[in-house]
Amino acid sequence: MRPIVLELPGDLADALCVPVPEQEARLRHEMAIRLYEKELLSFGKARELAGLSKVDRI
């Protein structure tokens, strides 16, 4: 698997209405939902992206 690194400009990261310690997890979760909705990821892969186990829900 090749990693993809997404860098956000500081002002954009600061503009997120999410506490800094929660930003990465929240962005992963939001990306997973959107990519699944657009049928770009399967449900299982979206769950994996979001860091959820098989019993967790998105």
Secondary structure, DSSP 8 states (H G I E B T S, - for coil): ---------HHHHHHSSS-GGGHHHHHHHHHHHHHHHTTSS-HHHHHHHHT--TTS--
